[in-house]
Amino acid sequence: MVTESSIINEKGWLQSMCATDQYIVCLVNASKKTTEPDTLIAFYRNTTDADGNPVEQYSYAFSVTETDYEHGNGMTYNPNTQEIAIAGLFTNDPSNAGAVFIVDANTLHFKRKVQVGNGSINFFGIDYVPEKDQYVLMANRIADYAFYFTDSNFEIVNKLNLHLSYSRSSFQDFCVSGDSIISIPYMQREGYMNVLDVYSISQQKRVGSYYLTLPGHDAFEVEPEGICQLEPGHLLMASAIIGTTRFRLYEATLPLVHSVTTSAENGKISDSNLEIDEGDSCTVSYACDDDHRLQSLIVDGEEVDISQYPLSYTFTDVQEDHTIQAIFEEIPVYTVSASASHGQVEASSSGKEHHALTVSFTPEEHYVVDTLTVDGQTVPVTSDTSGYTFDDLASDHTIEVTFKPVPSYTITVNVKNGTVDNSPVTVYRGDSYTTTVTPDASCILRSCTVDGKEYPFRKGEQNITLTSIQADHTIELVYSQVDWILVFLIGILVLIVILLLILFYLKLRRWRRKKRRKQELRQMRQKDIAFFETLEQIDLKGSQDSYDSSSRLDKH
């Protein structure tokens, strides 16, 4: 509780409250059933007045009693117009059906009234949302306590019906904070009516219910009447004190979070309504469906450069609610229409935009590419060209291919002592040709000329092969009989040579054995001489020893 003050009018009752830039304004209803004028009381919101003079915060500033505001159950402040809007609730004066009363925020004098809708519904709660420049009004029980959204001129633009009369019947006033509508109870009654409800606008449902606890000697001696938001997360509530002409103001400061609302078309994106603590960062990721791509990224209503944010977007130092929408488009597919003569080409090739696409074509046998026309323009080709590649598809294309016959040449084969199967023959450029000649009996190929020049061939070959033919050719093949007598004589000569080689080999082996034997005998003789010399030395030494012994005996 921040203060307790008087409502001045002893017969009146506090019905609503709002905060302007300079004042806390309270509406005191003079009478529920009559058209007596109600009183608007201004209390200083700050410690200085509009001129900068020091004042006591929440002390009385001034009051105005001039108009009946039909109970005046809800009120709000529009800083853009410097006006206070009051929702009346009742219609003691039938002309006030569905009316909202507009008051000057600085003087508290009545300016005009505006009818919302067709006048069939009365409203008893109202709040202004500066971020969206719109009003939110709460209808009476007849309209199921639905929330109505209007523009700044009170033209209805949307409606949120939560069927509240079936779930809770203790509505008194509310305020809008971001995506949330905070609704205070009709009165304090422990265990039943002291419940504060929070509704989500985007989710269209009640997202929380909390017991409303007010500090003081007896929290249930007060009746909540009005609530407003001084700034994000800083709430002010006014409550009448039962049985008195006084009221109390209560403050509440909530942990501040901001919502990031996400949406995507033809793709996926991070869950919507992310709650981000103030000052934190939040990264929203998105991905496209198959065969789609990112077309646009809209952040807080403004389109951003998708080349910088292809997969995700990060909100840094979050200080307010944000929205982000990722729109994906189907990747365009382009078609290449193709035609060909004397060959085959892909009849209809297609590819995705900005992808590469290769169209292949194959000539009929003995044909090669002659011309290639792409989108009406001739493209240089060689005889080996087998396709055309579009590096970056950006539109439909056409391809026309013509093929021409491969040049052919005549090969004439003349044979002596043999028979050729087919001559002359036609051969296509670049092909190979092998003669098909059957030599006469006992004949072998003796000579070969091509266009009058000798042509090399391997011994034993009966036919020759020309490769990569590029012109006409005349081949002369001469076969002759084999001379069997000569072959026989050569065979005899070969056998004689072989026998001589064998005899030479045997004689060589015998000579090597004799030589090896002589060496062995020489080594044995050398060993025997050494042995006999040793024996002679032994005998000589023995004789010498005997002589010495005899000499010593003689002396004795």
Summary of the structure (lengths in Angstrom):
residues: 556
radius of gyration: 58.6
end to end distance: 158.6
largest distance: 188.8
contacts: 1611
relative contact order: 0.06
helix: 15%
strand: 48%
